[in-house]
């Protein structure tokens, strides 16, 4: 009966405690037995101890060699008071010492692996964030290139159509002022013919800078094509649009351009249209563009270097 209770107790300890604590407890028990030269352990208790070790070995999968050794011991016959019992206990004790060393090593390796995984996760998150930023920057650059004129740095014609549609709808919906300027460099073909296209490009860039310098943050300037420019002036009344156009025309007329030892100047003609005052006359954006183009044409036919608003 006492042997059965011992078996039950050992099995419960090995099954319900963690594999390491169970192994350590068993290790202490065997050491105690050896210290007192206990050689009367019965075959039943020995088998119970070995069975416990088998359970521990199965729980600790990495220690298959220890399990193999214990399995070989199970096949060894036992008799009570067998002199071999002490040798068996010594061998089992040595096995448990190896088991403990392996367990400690595994725990240390586990901590190292966990720390490495944590660091790897941090690096992956960092690289992922950097990649997202690079993708966002690339997207912004591509978007900017798609709406910008490469020569002047102004917005291009495609973006002008998009923005004038938005501003026209906003003006109609909220009954807000909206003015549009169309500017053309007078006799620009002669500049290219007399001084070359490289000089002509320099003139275009200078005039683009003059236009930008006269605008507010809410205003938008576009290279519409060739030597033609468009300027959208939201929330701008006709008189204010006229003042902007006058400042542009004056600065363009006063700016000198150099070619070798020669200096020359150019002028510009400007057409203006304001939407609020003539809202009923404009059904579409095309109507607005046609009107401002007509005013520019009249300005050029009036001797150039002039402004027309009708």
C-alpha atoms as a printed R data frame, in Angstrom:
    type eleno elety resid chain resno       x      y       z
1   ATOM     1    CA   UNK     A     1   0.000  0.000   0.000
2   ATOM     2    CA   UNK     A     2   2.767  2.430   0.900
3   ATOM     3    CA   UNK     A     3   4.536  1.580  -2.344
4   ATOM     4    CA   UNK     A     4   1.351  2.363  -4.288
5   ATOM     5    CA   UNK     A     5   1.024  5.719  -2.510
6   ATOM     6    CA   UNK     A     6   4.663  6.457  -3.348
7   ATOM     7    CA   UNK     A     7   4.039  5.664  -6.997
8   ATOM     8    CA   UNK     A     8   0.962  7.893  -7.091
9   ATOM     9    CA   UNK     A     9   2.796 10.758  -5.398
10  ATOM    10    CA   UNK     A    10   5.777 10.636  -7.770
11  ATOM    11    CA   UNK     A    11   3.546 10.456 -10.850
12  ATOM    12    CA   UNK     A    12   1.472 13.437  -9.678
13  ATOM    13    CA   UNK     A    13   4.602 15.474  -9.062
14  ATOM    14    CA   UNK     A    14   5.987 14.689 -12.494
15  ATOM    15    CA   UNK     A    15   2.725 15.234 -14.363
16  ATOM    16    CA   UNK     A    16   1.387 18.369 -12.680
17  ATOM    17    CA   UNK     A    17   4.613 20.273 -11.955
18  ATOM    18    CA   UNK     A    18   6.754 21.802 -14.694
19  ATOM    19    CA   UNK     A    19   9.274 19.469 -16.219
20  ATOM    20    CA   UNK     A    20  12.226 21.323 -14.729
21  ATOM    21    CA   UNK     A    21  10.984 21.557 -11.149
22  ATOM    22    CA   UNK     A    22   9.950 17.907 -11.293
23  ATOM    23    CA   UNK     A    23  13.367 16.927 -12.493
24  ATOM    24    CA   UNK     A    24  15.096 18.916  -9.756
25  ATOM    25    CA   UNK     A    25  12.897 17.362  -7.059
26  ATOM    26    CA   UNK     A    26  13.736 13.920  -8.336
27  ATOM    27    CA   UNK     A    27  17.397 14.838  -8.429
28  ATOM    28    CA   UNK     A    28  17.345 15.777  -4.717
29  ATOM    29    CA   UNK     A    29  15.517 12.588  -3.830
30  ATOM    30    CA   UNK     A    30  18.120 10.416  -5.565
31  ATOM    31    CA   UNK     A    31  21.013 12.323  -4.020
32  ATOM    32    CA   UNK     A    32  19.500 11.722  -0.609
33  ATOM    33    CA   UNK     A    33  19.197  8.042  -1.340
34  ATOM    34    CA   UNK     A    34  22.841  7.840  -2.376
35  ATOM    35    CA   UNK     A    35  24.015  9.811   0.684
36  ATOM    36    CA   UNK     A    36  22.456  7.266   3.014
37  ATOM    37    CA   UNK     A    37  23.680  4.306   0.916
38  ATOM    38    CA   UNK     A    38  20.091  3.257   0.288
39  ATOM    39    CA   UNK     A    39  20.263 -0.029  -1.555
40  ATOM    40    CA   UNK     A    40  16.892 -1.409  -0.583
41  ATOM    41    CA   UNK     A    41  14.908  0.465  -3.211
42  ATOM    42    CA   UNK     A    42  12.465 -1.961  -4.733
43  ATOM    43    CA   UNK     A    43  12.060 -2.661  -8.393
44  ATOM    44    CA   UNK     A    44   8.652 -1.005  -8.328
45  ATOM    45    CA   UNK     A    45   9.995  2.333  -7.006
46  ATOM    46    CA   UNK     A    46  12.923  2.210  -9.432
47  ATOM    47    CA   UNK     A    47  10.567  1.673 -12.326
48  ATOM    48    CA   UNK     A    48   8.391  4.525 -11.042
49  ATOM    49    CA   UNK     A    49  11.395  6.868 -10.953
50  ATOM    50    CA   UNK     A    50  12.393  5.817 -14.431
51  ATOM    51    CA   UNK     A    51   8.823  6.327 -15.674
52  ATOM    52    CA   UNK     A    52   8.910  9.831 -14.233
53  ATOM    53    CA   UNK     A    53  12.131 10.513 -16.063
54  ATOM    54    CA   UNK     A    54  10.549  9.259 -19.265
55  ATOM    55    CA   UNK     A    55   7.680 11.719 -18.750
56  ATOM    56    CA   UNK     A    56  10.139 14.533 -18.162
57  ATOM    57    CA   UNK     A    57  12.112 13.535 -21.229
58  ATOM    58    CA   UNK     A    58   8.989 13.511 -23.373
59  ATOM    59    CA   UNK     A    59   8.052 16.961 -22.113
60  ATOM    60    CA   UNK     A    60  11.562 18.217 -22.855
61  ATOM    61    CA   UNK     A    61  11.730 17.134 -26.488
62  ATOM    62    CA   UNK     A    62  15.299 18.287 -27.107
63  ATOM    63    CA   UNK     A    63  16.746 15.620 -24.751
64  ATOM    64    CA   UNK     A    64  16.132 12.501 -26.828
65  ATOM    65    CA   UNK     A    65  19.494 10.957 -25.988
66  ATOM    66    CA   UNK     A    66  18.719 11.049 -22.273
67  ATOM    67    CA   UNK     A    67  15.393  9.383 -23.006
68  ATOM    68    CA   UNK     A    68  17.169  6.672 -24.983
69  ATOM    69    CA   UNK     A    69  19.502  5.984 -22.047
70  ATOM    70    CA   UNK     A    70  16.599  5.729 -19.628
71  ATOM    71    CA   UNK     A    71  14.725  3.399 -21.983
72  ATOM    72    CA   UNK     A    72  17.736  1.064 -21.979
73  ATOM    73    CA   UNK     A    73  17.724  1.083 -18.177
74  ATOM    74    CA   UNK     A    74  14.065  0.100 -18.134
75  ATOM    75    CA   UNK     A    75  14.967 -3.115 -19.909
76  ATOM    76    CA   UNK     A    76  17.429 -3.990 -17.095
77  ATOM    77    CA   UNK     A    77  15.849 -6.422 -14.555
78  ATOM    78    CA   UNK     A    78  15.622 -5.219 -10.951
79  ATOM    79    CA   UNK     A    79  15.345 -7.149  -7.691
80  ATOM    80    CA   UNK     A    80  15.007 -5.742  -4.176
81  ATOM    81    CA   UNK     A    81  18.338 -5.061  -2.449
82  ATOM    82    CA   UNK     A    82  20.161 -5.507  -5.745
83  ATOM    83    CA   UNK     A    83  23.756 -4.140  -5.427
84  ATOM    84    CA   UNK     A    84  23.288 -2.693  -8.899
85  ATOM    85    CA   UNK     A    85  20.612 -0.329  -7.563
86  ATOM    86    CA   UNK     A    86  23.155  2.138  -6.236
87  ATOM    87    CA   UNK     A    87  25.015  2.135  -9.546
88  ATOM    88    CA   UNK     A    88  21.704  2.708 -11.267
89  ATOM    89    CA   UNK     A    89  20.947  5.658  -9.008
90  ATOM    90    CA   UNK     A    90  24.373  7.118  -9.719
91  ATOM    91    CA   UNK     A    91  23.802  6.790 -13.448
92  ATOM    92    CA   UNK     A    92  20.366  8.337 -13.129
93  ATOM    93    CA   UNK     A    93  21.811 11.164 -11.056
94  ATOM    94    CA   UNK     A    94  24.411 11.816 -13.719
95  ATOM    95    CA   UNK     A    95  21.673 11.803 -16.327
96  ATOM    96    CA   UNK     A    96  19.664 14.300 -14.344
97  ATOM    97    CA   UNK     A    97  22.697 16.544 -14.001
98  ATOM    98    CA   UNK     A    98  23.073 16.475 -17.763
99  ATOM    99    CA   UNK     A    99  19.358 17.128 -18.082
100 ATOM   100    CA   UNK     A   100  19.617 20.185 -15.821
101 ATOM   101    CA   UNK     A   101  22.610 21.499 -17.763
102 ATOM   102    CA   UNK     A   102  20.710 21.044 -21.022
103 ATOM   103    CA   UNK     A   103  17.672 22.776 -19.538
104 ATOM   104    CA   UNK     A   104  19.718 25.735 -18.336
105 ATOM   105    CA   UNK     A   105  21.436 25.974 -21.713
106 ATOM   106    CA   UNK     A   106  18.084 25.819 -23.493
107 ATOM   107    CA   UNK     A   107  16.678 28.575 -21.305
108 ATOM   108    CA   UNK     A   108  19.689 30.770 -22.007
109 ATOM   109    CA   UNK     A   109  19.372 30.104 -25.716
110 ATOM   110    CA   UNK     A   110  15.656 30.855 -25.505
111 ATOM   111    CA   UNK     A   111  16.343 34.254 -23.925
112 ATOM   112    CA   UNK     A   112  18.946 35.020 -26.579
113 ATOM   113    CA   UNK     A   113  16.605 34.018 -29.399
114 ATOM   114    CA   UNK     A   114  13.737 36.045 -27.931
115 ATOM   115    CA   UNK     A   115  15.961 39.134 -27.650
116 ATOM   116    CA   UNK     A   116  17.173 38.660 -31.217
117 ATOM   117    CA   UNK     A   117  13.586 38.314 -32.438
118 ATOM   118    CA   UNK     A   118  12.612 41.503 -30.606
119 ATOM   119    CA   UNK     A   119  15.517 43.390 -32.197
120 ATOM   120    CA   UNK     A   120  14.666 41.936 -35.603
121 ATOM   121    CA   UNK     A   121  11.066 43.056 -35.170
122 ATOM   122    CA   UNK     A   122  12.226 46.583 -34.325
123 ATOM   123    CA   UNK     A   123  14.476 46.667 -37.389
124 ATOM   124    CA   UNK     A   124  11.668 45.409 -39.618
125 ATOM   125    CA   UNK     A   125   9.320 48.070 -38.260
126 ATOM   126    CA   UNK     A   126  11.976 50.740 -38.850
127 ATOM   127    CA   UNK     A   127  12.629 49.575 -42.413
128 ATOM   128    CA   UNK     A   128   8.885 49.317 -43.037
129 ATOM   129    CA   UNK     A   129   8.352 52.904 -41.862
130 ATOM   130    CA   UNK     A   130  11.283 54.106 -43.963
131 ATOM   131    CA   UNK     A   131   9.890 52.284 -46.980
132 ATOM   132    CA   UNK     A   132   6.464 53.851 -46.468
133 ATOM   133    CA   UNK     A   133   8.065 57.300 -46.265
134 ATOM   134    CA   UNK     A   134  10.052 56.633 -49.440
135 ATOM   135    CA   UNK     A   135   6.907 55.494 -51.256
136 ATOM   136    CA   UNK     A   136   5.035 58.595 -50.080
137 ATOM   137    CA   UNK     A   137   7.904 60.855 -51.167
138 ATOM   138    CA   UNK     A   138   8.115 59.125 -54.531
139 ATOM   139    CA   UNK     A   139   4.359 59.495 -54.977
140 ATOM   140    CA   UNK     A   140   4.560 63.202 -54.152
141 ATOM   141    CA   UNK     A   141   7.457 63.698 -56.567
142 ATOM   142    CA   UNK     A   142   5.620 61.896 -59.359
143 ATOM   143    CA   UNK     A   143   2.497 63.928 -58.679
144 ATOM   144    CA   UNK     A   144   4.493 67.176 -58.722
145 ATOM   145    CA   UNK     A   145   6.171 66.199 -61.997
146 ATOM   146    CA   UNK     A   146   2.809 65.375 -63.565
147 ATOM   147    CA   UNK     A   147   1.385 68.857 -62.881
148 ATOM   148    CA   UNK     A   148   4.491 71.016 -63.361
149 ATOM   149    CA   UNK     A   149   6.028 72.601 -66.439
150 ATOM   150    CA   UNK     A   150   9.691 71.513 -66.410
151 ATOM   151    CA   UNK     A   151  11.041 74.707 -68.004
152 ATOM   152    CA   UNK     A   152   9.400 77.393 -65.878
153 ATOM   153    CA   UNK     A   153   8.440 75.510 -62.709
154 ATOM   154    CA   UNK     A   154   4.866 76.776 -63.052
155 ATOM   155    CA   UNK     A   155   1.890 74.431 -63.116
156 ATOM   156    CA   UNK     A   156   1.120 72.951 -66.533
157 ATOM   157    CA   UNK     A   157  -1.920 73.185 -68.791
158 ATOM   158    CA   UNK     A   158  -3.442 69.902 -67.648
159 ATOM   159    CA   UNK     A   159  -3.430 71.053 -64.036
160 ATOM   160    CA   UNK     A   160  -4.900 74.399 -65.101
161 ATOM   161    CA   UNK     A   161  -7.964 72.660 -66.565
162 ATOM   162    CA   UNK     A   162  -8.400 70.699 -63.341
163 ATOM   163    CA   UNK     A   163  -8.117 73.763 -61.105
164 ATOM   164    CA   UNK     A   164 -10.278 76.128 -63.167
165 ATOM   165    CA   UNK     A   165 -13.044 73.494 -63.088
166 ATOM   166    CA   UNK     A   166 -12.879 73.416 -59.281
167 ATOM   167    CA   UNK     A   167 -12.756 77.195 -58.889
168 ATOM   168    CA   UNK     A   168 -15.595 77.737 -61.382
169 ATOM   169    CA   UNK     A   169 -17.858 75.306 -59.507
170 ATOM   170    CA   UNK     A   170 -16.972 76.941 -56.183
171 ATOM   171    CA   UNK     A   171 -17.690 80.417 -57.568
172 ATOM   172    CA   UNK     A   172 -21.096 79.373 -58.902
173 ATOM   173    CA   UNK     A   173 -22.095 77.482 -55.761
174 ATOM   174    CA   UNK     A   174 -21.159 80.193 -53.273
175 ATOM   175    CA   UNK     A   175 -21.542 83.212 -55.583
176 ATOM   176    CA   UNK     A   176 -17.902 84.187 -55.037
177 ATOM   177    CA   UNK     A   177 -15.624 86.397 -57.108
178 ATOM   178    CA   UNK     A   178 -13.206 84.677 -59.452
179 ATOM   179    CA   UNK     A   179 -10.881 86.331 -61.962
180 ATOM   180    CA   UNK     A   180  -8.741 84.820 -64.693
181 ATOM   181    CA   UNK     A   181  -5.744 86.397 -66.449
182 ATOM   182    CA   UNK     A   182  -4.232 85.271 -69.741
183 ATOM   183    CA   UNK     A   183  -0.802 86.716 -70.562
184 ATOM   184    CA   UNK     A   184   1.170 86.469 -73.801
185 ATOM   185    CA   UNK     A   185   4.727 87.708 -74.452
186 ATOM   186    CA   UNK     A   186   4.712 90.128 -77.367
187 ATOM   187    CA   UNK     A   187   6.812 89.205 -80.425
188 ATOM   188    CA   UNK     A   188   8.333 86.229 -78.627
189 ATOM   189    CA   UNK     A   189   9.069 84.488 -81.920
190 ATOM   190    CA   UNK     A   190  11.462 87.310 -82.744
191 ATOM   191    CA   UNK     A   191  13.324 86.667 -79.483
192 ATOM   192    CA   UNK     A   192  13.907 83.037 -80.460
193 ATOM   193    CA   UNK     A   193  14.850 83.974 -84.012
194 ATOM   194    CA   UNK     A   194  17.260 86.779 -83.055
195 ATOM   195    CA   UNK     A   195  18.849 85.401 -79.886
196 ATOM   196    CA   UNK     A   196  18.196 81.660 -79.998
197 ATOM   197    CA   UNK     A   197  15.900 79.330 -78.117
198 ATOM   198    CA   UNK     A   198  18.197 79.108 -75.088
199 ATOM   199    CA   UNK     A   199  17.831 82.848 -74.566
200 ATOM   200    CA   UNK     A   200  14.110 82.480 -75.202
201 ATOM   201    CA   UNK     A   201  13.949 79.876 -72.413
202 ATOM   202    CA   UNK     A   202  15.707 82.301 -70.050
203 ATOM   203    CA   UNK     A   203  13.137 84.978 -70.890
204 ATOM   204    CA   UNK     A   204  10.293 82.531 -70.164
205 ATOM   205    CA   UNK     A   205  11.783 81.670 -66.778
206 ATOM   206    CA   UNK     A   206  12.257 85.335 -65.851
207 ATOM   207    CA   UNK     A   207   8.690 86.234 -66.759
208 ATOM   208    CA   UNK     A   208   7.441 83.215 -64.799
209 ATOM   209    CA   UNK     A   209   9.252 84.564 -61.730
210 ATOM   210    CA   UNK     A   210   7.719 88.021 -62.270
211 ATOM   211    CA   UNK     A   211   4.232 86.487 -62.411
212 ATOM   212    CA   UNK     A   212   4.786 84.449 -59.241
213 ATOM   213    CA   UNK     A   213   6.120 87.478 -57.348
214 ATOM   214    CA   UNK     A   214   2.846 89.347 -57.913
215 ATOM   215    CA   UNK     A   215   0.588 86.592 -56.559
216 ATOM   216    CA   UNK     A   216  -0.860 85.641 -53.196
217 ATOM   217    CA   UNK     A   217  -0.562 82.165 -51.729
218 ATOM   218    CA   UNK     A   218  -4.113 81.364 -52.849
219 ATOM   219    CA   UNK     A   219  -3.433 82.363 -56.484
220 ATOM   220    CA   UNK     A   220  -2.232 79.882 -59.102
221 ATOM   221    CA   UNK     A   221  -0.007 80.467 -62.154
222 ATOM   222    CA   UNK     A   222   0.289 78.132 -65.156
223 ATOM   223    CA   UNK     A   223   2.257 77.900 -68.362
224 ATOM   224    CA   UNK     A   224  -0.612 77.415 -70.775
225 ATOM   225    CA   UNK     A   225   1.487 76.823 -73.866
226 ATOM   226    CA   UNK     A   226   4.495 78.351 -75.613
227 ATOM   227    CA   UNK     A   227   4.717 81.967 -74.413
228 ATOM   228    CA   UNK     A   228   1.172 82.028 -72.968
229 ATOM   229    CA   UNK     A   229   0.404 81.991 -69.242
230 ATOM   230    CA   UNK     A   230  -2.797 81.641 -67.210
231 ATOM   231    CA   UNK     A   231  -3.366 83.014 -63.701
232 ATOM   232    CA   UNK     A   232  -6.313 82.001 -61.488
233 ATOM   233    CA   UNK     A   233  -7.234 84.634 -58.877
234 ATOM   234    CA   UNK     A   234  -9.836 83.245 -56.440
235 ATOM   235    CA   UNK     A   235 -11.904 85.736 -54.409
236 ATOM   236    CA   UNK     A   236 -10.668 88.569 -56.664
237 ATOM   237    CA   UNK     A   237 -12.843 91.383 -58.011
238 ATOM   238    CA   UNK     A   238 -12.290 92.878 -61.495
239 ATOM   239    CA   UNK     A   239 -10.527 96.018 -60.193
240 ATOM   240    CA   UNK     A   240  -8.150 93.961 -58.070
241 ATOM   241    CA   UNK     A   241  -7.429 91.661 -61.009
242 ATOM   242    CA   UNK     A   242  -6.681 94.727 -63.138
243 ATOM   243    CA   UNK     A   243  -4.182 95.990 -60.540
244 ATOM   244    CA   UNK     A   244  -2.401 92.631 -60.512
245 ATOM   245    CA   UNK     A   245  -2.201 92.658 -64.314
246 ATOM   246    CA   UNK     A   246  -0.825 96.213 -64.362
247 ATOM   247    CA   UNK     A   247   1.966 95.348 -61.915
248 ATOM   248    CA   UNK     A   248   2.910 92.294 -63.964
249 ATOM   249    CA   UNK     A   249   2.938 94.229 -67.240
250 ATOM   250    CA   UNK     A   250   5.034 97.029 -65.754
251 ATOM   251    CA   UNK     A   251   7.676 94.744 -64.256
252 ATOM   252    CA   UNK     A   252   7.907 92.685 -67.444
253 ATOM   253    CA   UNK     A   253   8.404 95.856 -69.486
254 ATOM   254    CA   UNK     A   254  11.186 97.111 -67.175
255 ATOM   255    CA   UNK     A   255  13.143 93.855 -66.925
256 ATOM   256    CA   UNK     A   256  16.294 93.630 -69.059
257 ATOM   257    CA   UNK     A   257  17.491 90.444 -70.713
258 ATOM   258    CA   UNK     A   258  21.062 89.885 -71.857
259 ATOM   259    CA   UNK     A   259  22.461 88.257 -74.961
260 ATOM   260    CA   UNK     A   260  26.241 88.449 -75.272
261 ATOM   261    CA   UNK     A   261  26.956 92.186 -75.221
262 ATOM   262    CA   UNK     A   262  23.366 93.140 -75.957
263 ATOM   263    CA   UNK     A   263  20.540 93.934 -73.562
264 ATOM   264    CA   UNK     A   264  16.932 93.828 -74.649
265 ATOM   265    CA   UNK     A   265  13.436 94.037 -73.163
266 ATOM   266    CA   UNK     A   266  10.088 92.457 -73.943
267 ATOM   267    CA   UNK     A   267   6.473 93.414 -73.293
268 ATOM   268    CA   UNK     A   268   3.315 91.431 -72.612
269 ATOM   269    CA   UNK     A   269  -0.374 91.675 -73.478
270 ATOM   270    CA   UNK     A   270  -2.995 90.544 -70.948
271 ATOM   271    CA   UNK     A   271  -6.665 89.614 -71.145
272 ATOM   272    CA   UNK     A   272  -8.865 89.512 -68.012
273 ATOM   273    CA   UNK     A   273 -12.234 87.979 -67.231
274 ATOM   274    CA   UNK     A   274 -14.147 88.045 -63.923
275 ATOM   275    CA   UNK     A   275 -16.842 85.465 -63.377
276 ATOM   276    CA   UNK     A   276 -19.146 86.854 -60.696
277 ATOM   277    CA   UNK     A   277 -20.203 89.926 -62.682
278 ATOM   278    CA   UNK     A   278 -20.967 87.797 -65.755
279 ATOM   279    CA   UNK     A   279 -21.924 84.522 -64.123
280 ATOM   280    CA   UNK     A   280 -25.033 84.080 -66.230
281 ATOM   281    CA   UNK     A   281 -22.965 84.333 -69.408
282 ATOM   282    CA   UNK     A   282 -20.707 81.415 -68.513
283 ATOM   283    CA   UNK     A   283 -22.211 77.944 -68.540
284 ATOM   284    CA   UNK     A   284 -18.972 75.994 -68.733
285 ATOM   285    CA   UNK     A   285 -15.251 76.417 -68.177
286 ATOM   286    CA   UNK     A   286 -14.776 76.483 -71.936
287 ATOM   287    CA   UNK     A   287 -16.904 79.646 -72.027
288 ATOM   288    CA   UNK     A   288 -14.563 81.307 -69.523
289 ATOM   289    CA   UNK     A   289 -11.412 80.296 -71.399
290 ATOM   290    CA   UNK     A   290 -12.851 81.502 -74.706
291 ATOM   291    CA   UNK     A   291 -13.756 84.875 -73.195
292 ATOM   292    CA   UNK     A   292 -10.323 85.505 -71.657
293 ATOM   293    CA   UNK     A   293  -8.670 84.391 -74.905
294 ATOM   294    CA   UNK     A   294 -10.832 86.859 -76.838
295 ATOM   295    CA   UNK     A   295  -9.787 89.668 -74.491
296 ATOM   296    CA   UNK     A   296  -6.123 88.755 -74.951
297 ATOM   297    CA   UNK     A   297  -6.584 88.803 -78.724
298 ATOM   298    CA   UNK     A   298  -8.097 92.274 -78.491
299 ATOM   299    CA   UNK     A   299  -5.178 93.437 -76.347
300 ATOM   300    CA   UNK     A   300  -2.675 92.245 -78.949
301 ATOM   301    CA   UNK     A   301  -4.660 93.850 -81.769
302 ATOM   302    CA   UNK     A   302  -4.731 97.103 -79.810
303 ATOM   303    CA   UNK     A   303  -0.994 97.556 -80.216
304 ATOM   304    CA   UNK     A   304   0.244 95.018 -77.635
305 ATOM   305    CA   UNK     A   305   1.706 95.831 -74.210
306 ATOM   306    CA   UNK     A   306  -1.821 96.480 -73.032
307 ATOM   307    CA   UNK     A   307  -4.609 94.997 -70.877
308 ATOM   308    CA   UNK     A   308  -8.196 94.318 -71.917
309 ATOM   309    CA   UNK     A   309 -11.075 93.554 -69.552
310 ATOM   310    CA   UNK     A   310 -14.611 93.340 -70.954
